Amino acid sequence: MMTGHMRDGAALRALTSGPVMRPVSRHFCLVVILCNVFLTVRTFAGEAPLKQIKLPAGFEIAIFADNIRDARSMVLGPRGTVFVGTRGAGKVYALPAQTEKNARRVITVAEGLKSPNGVAFHNGALYVAAISRVLRYDDIEARLNSPPKPVIVSDSFPIEGTHGWKFIAFGPDGLLYVPVGAPCNICEADPNRYAMISRMKPNGAGLETFARGVRNTVGFDWHPVTKEFWFTDNGRDRMGDNTPPDELNRAPKTGLHFGYPYCHAGNIADDQFGRKRACSDFVPPAQKLGPHVAALGMRFYTGSMFPARYRNQIFIAEHGSWNRSTPIGYRITVVQLKNNQPESYEIFAEGWLQGSQAWGRPVDVLVMPDGALLVSDDDGGKIYRISYGE
């Protein structure tokens, strides 16, 4: 466990700045990218060095669950079971509730699936998004040791693996929101099939497009008071170290377009497609995030454990850059809102990145009934629990 101090805005600006990448040969770029991936994405074997994690004063971090290969998106069942999706592992895990604070028992409730990243819960059933399909496991919490066969809710989504893994969740309207990322880094794909967020009824009927121009969102939530939809979006690659920033977006209504592939971050015309549409045609981000931080899971904090300044504020898991000359991300940030508008963007937890090497990569965050915040780590195969004042 470790407590620490909040990093100020100057530190954040230092992390998000740096020299702009200049044109070099294609072979040299490939070497740099491969070296950078080798240096920054390194699975940590053994006990996680939690003392390296820096947090605001009064906060602590501990292991909630271990030996969870490729832990990604999380959802909480009504009986206290935490369900965890994966990408490469092809599995969905269940962590049954228990009173002790030590590491949880891990049960595999589904396997052999294609990137079952997204998990959601509705009326006693677990919903799992596996690229082209959404599956449903009925009465799952009563059947963890003998899971039921899945029901196919929908198999109408694209089969492409690129940005095909999904975060899914049920909204206040009772509909299941299912995004489909762009099947490329940058391209003009069918806007009715790709780079969009769709929604449908729990039985798969009534599929409709909710938002367009979304390159790849792997995290979203609804404001606890206004019920407005907020989501993270990953910016395109290969426009330089600092361009474009990732985005935090707000969609108060259906039918909005957020710019991809024509415009990034509200005011950056794409170097291939920007001449076709003006940036003024699209909805700008509510908050620009760090460039290439790979902002994934996000949640509004609705618990009562943390100090009041965090209530109804947005926590974001930044998975970390893969092709930036100076790595960035590998942390948890918080966006503070005032009058439903972002007022600040701060680092909340950092330390998974040490120099040019990372021993963990945050993917998702989840607020627990006691107010603690869970953080999944697909590189370390762990879930952490951040608490305050215990």
C-alpha positions as CSV (number, residue, x, y, z in Angstrom):
1,M,0.0,0.0,0.0
2,M,1.2,3.5,-0.7
3,T,-0.1,7.0,-0.3
4,G,1.3,10.0,-2.2
5,H,0.6,13.4,-3.5
6,M,-1.5,14.7,-6.3
7,R,0.5,15.8,-9.3
8,D,-0.2,19.4,-10.3
9,G,-1.1,20.9,-13.6
10,A,2.6,21.7,-14.4
11,A,3.5,18.0,-14.2
12,L,0.6,17.1,-16.4
13,R,1.6,19.6,-19.0
14,A,5.2,18.2,-18.9
15,L,3.9,14.7,-19.5
16,T,1.7,15.8,-22.4
17,S,4.4,17.8,-24.2
18,G,7.5,16.9,-26.1
19,P,9.2,17.2,-29.4
20,V,7.1,16.7,-32.5
21,M,8.1,13.6,-34.5
22,R,9.8,14.6,-37.8
23,P,9.6,12.7,-41.0
24,V,12.1,9.8,-41.2
25,S,12.5,6.7,-43.2
26,R,9.8,4.0,-43.1
27,H,12.3,1.4,-41.9
28,F,13.6,3.6,-39.1
29,C,10.0,4.3,-37.9
30,L,9.4,0.5,-37.8
31,V,12.5,0.0,-35.7
32,V,11.5,2.8,-33.3
33,I,8.0,1.5,-32.9
34,L,9.1,-2.1,-32.3
35,C,11.7,-1.0,-29.8
36,N,9.2,1.3,-28.0
37,V,6.7,-1.6,-27.7
38,F,9.4,-3.9,-26.3
39,L,10.4,-1.3,-23.8
40,T,7.0,-0.1,-22.6
41,V,4.9,-3.2,-22.7
42,R,6.4,-5.8,-20.4
43,T,4.4,-8.2,-18.4
44,F,5.4,-8.1,-14.7
45,A,6.0,-11.5,-13.2
46,G,5.7,-11.8,-9.4
47,E,4.4,-9.4,-6.8
48,A,3.2,-6.0,-8.1
49,P,5.5,-3.2,-6.8
50,L,2.5,-1.2,-5.4
51,K,4.9,1.1,-3.5
52,Q,5.6,2.7,-6.9
53,I,2.0,3.9,-7.3
54,K,1.6,7.5,-6.3
55,L,-1.8,8.7,-5.1
56,P,-3.3,11.7,-3.4
57,A,-2.7,11.9,0.4
58,G,-5.0,9.6,2.3
59,F,-5.5,7.1,-0.5
60,E,-4.2,3.5,-0.6
61,I,-3.9,0.8,-3.2
62,A,-4.0,-3.0,-2.7
63,I,-4.4,-6.1,-4.8
64,F,-8.1,-7.0,-5.1
65,A,-7.7,-10.0,-7.4
66,D,-4.6,-11.7,-8.9
67,N,-3.9,-14.2,-11.7
68,I,-6.5,-12.8,-14.0
69,R,-4.9,-13.1,-17.4
70,D,-5.7,-10.1,-19.7
71,A,-8.1,-8.4,-17.2
72,R,-10.1,-5.8,-19.2
73,S,-13.6,-4.4,-18.7
74,M,-15.5,-4.9,-15.5
75,V,-19.1,-5.0,-14.3
76,L,-20.7,-5.6,-10.9
77,G,-23.6,-8.1,-10.5
78,P,-26.4,-7.4,-7.9
79,R,-25.0,-10.2,-5.6
80,G,-21.6,-8.5,-5.5
81,T,-19.9,-10.6,-8.2
82,V,-17.3,-8.7,-10.3
83,F,-17.3,-10.0,-13.9
84,V,-14.2,-9.3,-16.0
85,G,-13.8,-9.5,-19.8
86,T,-10.6,-10.1,-21.8
87,R,-9.2,-9.6,-25.3
88,G,-6.5,-12.1,-26.1
89,A,-7.4,-14.6,-23.4
90,G,-10.8,-15.2,-24.9
91,K,-12.3,-15.7,-21.4
92,V,-14.7,-14.1,-19.0
93,Y,-14.0,-14.3,-15.3
94,A,-16.2,-14.0,-12.2
95,L,-14.9,-12.8,-8.8
96,P,-17.5,-13.8,-6.2
97,A,-18.2,-11.4,-3.4
98,Q,-16.6,-12.1,0.0
99,T,-16.2,-10.2,3.2
100,E,-12.4,-10.3,3.4
101,K,-10.2,-7.8,1.7
102,N,-7.6,-10.3,0.5
103,A,-7.5,-11.5,-3.1
104,R,-10.7,-13.0,-4.5
105,R,-11.4,-16.4,-5.9
106,V,-11.3,-16.4,-9.7
107,I,-13.8,-18.5,-11.7
108,T,-13.8,-18.8,-15.5
109,V,-17.5,-18.6,-16.6
110,A,-16.8,-18.4,-20.4
111,E,-13.9,-19.2,-22.7
112,G,-13.0,-19.8,-26.3
113,L,-14.6,-16.4,-27.3
114,K,-13.2,-13.9,-29.8
115,S,-12.1,-10.9,-27.7
116,P,-14.9,-10.8,-25.1
117,N,-13.8,-7.4,-23.9
118,G,-17.2,-6.0,-23.0
119,V,-19.4,-7.1,-20.1
120,A,-22.7,-5.7,-18.9
121,F,-25.4,-6.8,-16.5
122,H,-29.2,-6.7,-16.8
123,N,-32.1,-8.5,-15.1
124,G,-29.9,-11.2,-13.7
125,A,-28.1,-11.9,-16.9
126,L,-24.5,-11.2,-18.0
127,Y,-24.1,-9.8,-21.5
128,V,-20.8,-10.3,-23.3
129,A,-19.6,-8.6,-26.4
130,A,-17.3,-10.7,-28.6
131,I,-16.4,-8.8,-31.8
132,S,-19.4,-9.6,-34.1
133,R,-21.7,-11.0,-31.4
134,V,-23.4,-10.1,-28.2
135,L,-24.1,-13.1,-25.9
136,R,-26.3,-13.4,-22.8
137,Y,-25.7,-15.8,-19.9
138,D,-28.9,-16.0,-17.9
139,D,-29.1,-16.3,-14.1
140,I,-25.3,-16.3,-14.0
141,E,-24.6,-15.4,-10.4
142,A,-26.5,-18.5,-9.2
143,R,-24.6,-20.7,-11.7
144,L,-21.0,-19.5,-11.5
145,N,-19.6,-23.1,-11.1
146,S,-21.8,-24.5,-13.9
147,P,-22.4,-21.6,-16.3
148,P,-25.4,-21.8,-18.7
149,K,-24.9,-22.0,-22.5
150,P,-25.0,-18.5,-24.0
151,V,-28.0,-17.1,-25.8
152,I,-27.1,-15.1,-29.0
153,V,-28.6,-11.6,-28.5
154,S,-27.2,-10.3,-31.8
155,D,-24.7,-11.5,-34.3
156,S,-25.0,-8.5,-36.7
157,F,-21.9,-6.6,-35.9
158,P,-18.8,-6.4,-38.1
159,I,-16.2,-9.2,-37.9
160,E,-13.1,-7.1,-38.2
161,G,-10.7,-7.4,-35.3
162,T,-9.2,-4.0,-35.6
163,H,-11.0,-1.9,-33.0
164,G,-13.6,-4.6,-33.0
165,W,-13.3,-5.3,-29.3
166,K,-16.1,-3.5,-27.4
167,F,-17.0,-1.9,-24.1
168,I,-20.8,-2.3,-23.5
169,A,-23.2,-1.0,-20.9
170,F,-26.9,-0.5,-20.3
171,G,-28.0,3.1,-20.1
172,P,-30.7,4.8,-18.0
173,D,-33.1,4.2,-20.9
174,G,-32.8,0.4,-20.5
175,L,-31.0,0.0,-23.8
176,L,-27.7,-1.7,-24.4
177,Y,-25.0,0.6,-25.9
178,V,-22.6,-1.2,-28.3
179,P,-19.8,0.7,-30.1
180,V,-18.1,-0.4,-33.3
181,G,-14.6,1.1,-33.9
182,A,-13.0,2.1,-37.1
183,P,-11.5,-1.0,-38.9
184,C,-8.3,0.9,-39.5
185,N,-6.1,3.7,-38.2
186,I,-7.7,6.2,-40.5
187,C,-10.1,5.6,-43.3
188,E,-13.6,6.5,-44.6
189,A,-15.4,3.4,-43.6
190,D,-19.2,2.9,-43.9
191,P,-20.6,5.4,-41.3
192,N,-23.6,3.1,-40.6
193,R,-21.3,0.2,-39.7
194,Y,-18.1,1.6,-38.3
195,A,-16.7,4.4,-36.1
196,M,-20.1,4.8,-34.3
197,I,-22.0,3.9,-31.2
198,S,-25.2,1.9,-31.5
199,R,-27.9,0.9,-29.0
200,M,-30.5,-1.8,-28.9
201,K,-33.1,-3.4,-26.7
202,P,-32.0,-6.2,-24.3
203,N,-33.3,-8.8,-26.7
204,G,-31.3,-7.4,-29.6
205,A,-34.2,-5.7,-31.4
206,G,-34.4,-2.1,-32.5
207,L,-30.7,-1.6,-33.3
208,E,-30.1,2.0,-34.1
209,T,-27.1,4.4,-34.4
210,F,-26.7,6.8,-31.4
211,A,-23.5,8.7,-32.4
212,R,-21.1,8.8,-35.4
213,G,-17.5,9.9,-36.0
214,V,-16.2,8.0,-33.0
215,R,-12.9,6.3,-33.9
216,N,-12.7,3.9,-31.0
217,T,-14.4,4.2,-27.6
218,V,-13.6,1.6,-25.0
219,G,-15.3,3.3,-22.1
220,F,-18.4,5.3,-21.4
221,D,-20.9,6.2,-18.6
222,W,-23.9,8.4,-17.9
223,H,-23.8,11.4,-15.6
224,P,-25.5,10.4,-12.3
225,V,-27.6,13.6,-12.2
226,T,-28.2,14.7,-15.8
227,K,-28.1,11.2,-17.3
228,E,-26.1,12.5,-20.2
229,F,-23.8,10.1,-22.1
230,W,-20.0,10.7,-21.8
231,F,-17.3,8.6,-23.5
232,T,-13.6,8.4,-24.2
233,D,-12.3,8.2,-27.7
234,N,-8.8,7.1,-28.9
235,G,-7.2,9.5,-31.4
236,R,-5.6,8.3,-34.6
237,D,-1.9,7.3,-34.9
238,R,0.9,8.5,-37.1
239,M,0.3,12.2,-36.9
240,G,3.2,12.8,-34.6
241,D,4.0,12.4,-30.9
242,N,1.6,15.1,-29.7
243,T,-1.2,15.0,-32.3
244,P,-4.0,14.4,-31.9
245,P,-5.0,14.2,-28.2
246,D,-7.4,11.6,-27.0
247,E,-10.8,12.8,-26.2
248,L,-13.5,12.9,-23.5
249,N,-16.8,13.6,-25.2
250,R,-20.4,14.4,-24.1
251,A,-23.4,13.4,-26.1
252,P,-26.6,14.9,-24.6
253,K,-28.7,13.6,-27.5
254,T,-28.7,11.2,-30.3
255,G,-27.5,11.9,-33.9
256,L,-24.3,13.8,-33.1
257,H,-21.1,13.5,-35.1
258,F,-17.7,13.7,-33.4
259,G,-15.4,14.3,-36.4
260,Y,-13.7,11.1,-37.3
261,P,-12.1,10.7,-39.9
262,Y,-12.2,14.3,-41.0
263,C,-11.4,16.2,-37.8
264,H,-9.7,15.3,-34.6
265,A,-10.0,16.9,-31.1
266,G,-12.3,19.6,-32.5
267,N,-9.8,21.6,-34.4
268,I,-7.2,19.4,-36.1
269,A,-8.0,18.6,-39.7
270,D,-7.0,15.1,-40.8
271,D,-4.0,15.1,-43.2
272,Q,-5.8,12.7,-45.5
273,F,-9.5,13.5,-45.2
274,G,-9.6,16.9,-43.6
275,R,-10.3,18.7,-46.9
276,K,-13.6,17.0,-47.3
277,R,-15.4,18.4,-44.2
278,A,-14.8,21.4,-42.0
279,C,-14.1,20.9,-38.3
280,S,-17.0,23.3,-37.5
281,D,-19.3,20.6,-38.8
282,F,-18.7,18.4,-35.8
283,V,-19.0,18.3,-32.0
284,P,-15.7,19.2,-30.3
285,P,-14.5,17.2,-27.3
286,A,-15.6,18.2,-23.8
287,Q,-12.0,17.7,-22.7
288,K,-8.8,17.1,-24.6
289,L,-6.8,14.3,-23.0
290,G,-3.1,13.5,-23.3
291,P,-1.9,12.5,-26.8
292,H,-1.9,8.8,-27.4
293,V,-2.6,8.0,-23.8
294,A,-5.1,5.4,-24.9
295,A,-7.9,6.5,-22.7
296,L,-10.1,3.5,-22.2
297,G,-12.5,2.8,-19.2
298,M,-14.2,5.7,-17.5
299,R,-16.7,6.0,-14.7
300,F,-18.4,8.7,-12.7
301,Y,-17.6,8.4,-9.1
302,T,-20.8,7.7,-7.2
303,G,-19.5,6.4,-4.0
304,S,-19.2,8.0,-0.6
305,M,-15.8,6.8,0.5
306,F,-13.7,9.4,-1.4
307,P,-13.6,13.0,-0.4
308,A,-16.6,15.2,-1.6
309,R,-14.5,16.8,-4.4
310,Y,-14.6,13.5,-6.3
311,R,-18.3,12.9,-6.1
312,N,-19.9,12.7,-9.6
313,Q,-16.4,13.4,-11.2
314,I,-14.9,11.3,-14.0
315,F,-12.2,8.7,-13.4
316,I,-10.4,7.5,-16.6
317,A,-8.1,4.6,-17.1
318,E,-5.3,5.6,-19.5
319,H,-3.8,2.3,-20.9
320,G,-0.7,4.0,-22.2
321,S,0.9,4.8,-25.6
322,W,2.4,2.2,-27.8
323,N,4.2,4.2,-30.5
324,R,5.1,7.5,-28.9
325,S,8.9,8.2,-28.7
326,T,8.4,9.2,-25.0
327,P,5.8,6.9,-23.4
328,I,2.8,8.5,-21.8
329,G,-0.3,7.3,-20.0
330,Y,-0.2,4.1,-17.9
331,R,-2.2,6.0,-15.1
332,I,-5.6,7.0,-13.8
333,T,-6.7,10.5,-14.3
334,V,-9.7,12.5,-13.1
335,V,-11.7,15.1,-14.9
336,Q,-13.4,17.5,-12.5
337,L,-16.7,19.0,-13.7
338,K,-18.3,22.3,-12.7
339,N,-21.8,23.1,-14.0
340,N,-21.5,20.0,-16.2
341,Q,-18.4,21.3,-17.9
342,P,-14.8,20.1,-17.4
343,E,-12.9,22.4,-15.1
344,S,-9.6,20.4,-14.7
345,Y,-7.8,17.3,-15.9
346,E,-5.5,15.8,-13.3
347,I,-3.4,12.8,-12.6
348,F,-4.9,10.7,-9.8
349,A,-2.7,7.5,-9.8
350,E,0.5,6.9,-11.5
351,G,3.6,4.7,-11.3
352,W,2.8,1.8,-13.5
353,L,5.3,3.4,-16.0
354,Q,8.8,3.6,-14.7
355,G,11.1,5.4,-17.1
356,S,10.5,3.6,-20.4
357,Q,9.3,0.4,-18.9
358,A,5.8,-0.4,-17.7
359,W,4.8,-3.1,-15.2
360,G,1.1,-2.6,-15.6
361,R,-1.5,-1.0,-17.9
362,P,-4.8,0.3,-16.5
363,V,-7.8,-0.7,-18.6
364,D,-11.1,0.0,-16.7
365,V,-12.3,1.5,-13.4
366,L,-15.3,0.4,-11.4
367,V,-17.0,2.0,-8.4
368,M,-17.8,-0.6,-5.7
369,P,-20.7,-0.4,-3.2
370,D,-18.4,0.5,-0.4
371,G,-17.0,3.4,-2.4
372,A,-13.7,1.9,-3.3
373,L,-12.4,2.1,-6.9
374,L,-11.3,-1.0,-8.8
375,V,-8.7,-0.8,-11.5
376,S,-8.1,-3.6,-14.0
377,D,-4.7,-4.2,-15.5
378,D,-4.5,-6.5,-18.6
379,D,-0.7,-6.4,-18.7
380,G,-0.2,-7.4,-15.0
381,G,-3.2,-9.7,-14.9
382,K,-4.5,-8.0,-11.8
383,I,-7.3,-5.9,-10.4
384,Y,-6.4,-3.2,-7.8
385,R,-8.5,-1.7,-5.1
386,I,-8.1,2.0,-4.3
387,S,-9.5,3.1,-1.0
388,Y,-9.5,6.2,1.2
389,G,-9.3,6.6,4.9
390,E,-9.5,2.9,5.9
